[in-house]
Amino acid sequence: MKGLTYYIDKGNGHYEPFYEYTTKNVGVDEFYARQLCTYFILRGTQYELTSNEMHEEEEILVIKEIGRNYPGEDERSFRGMGVHIEFRSPDERDNFRLLSRIPCPTHFDVLRYLLKDVVDIPGIGQKLVSSTEIDEDRGVYVVYVKDFGEGV
């Protein structure tokens, strides 16, 4: 694995390279973590993952633009502060309420949370995962969770 490239779907079968990482600036554990995120935030815009592909030594993520990213409750940047995960409500009506934040030693540790349908949030307990996100602007992974049996 030599690189990971986001391609943006421009419609009508047209895809353009959008954002790129190489193993020189990002570890393989981060490559895998990014591939598990449903959403990608960059420069105030939200994108949704539509396809996760491989071509020879290249990892390819195809995304489509959703629109402006609206900040959630109590957002803050983690740039230069290590790897972090936020757990938030998926409900826009309650401003994507922050439930918890945890630091992680590595992106490998984040993988455990991104792979699960049910996560055990320290101090809160088990919740059902509705989606996952990498917020490039703030340098944080976000796991959107809800109670069992809850709509949304």
LINCORGI-V49488 format. One record per run of one state. SS is the DSSP state (A for helix, B for strand, O for the rest). FROM is the first residue (numbers start at 1). TO is the last residue. If there is no record, write none. Layout:
SS FROM TO
SS FROM TO
This chain:
O 1 2
B 3 11
O 12 13
B 14 22
O 23 27
A 28 35
O 36 38
B 39 42
O 43 44
B 45 55
O 56 57
B 58 68
O 69 82
B 83 89
O 90 91
A 92 94
O 95 97
B 98 104
O 105 106
A 107 114
O 115 117
B 118 121
O 122 124
B 125 135
O 136 139
B 140 146
O 147 152
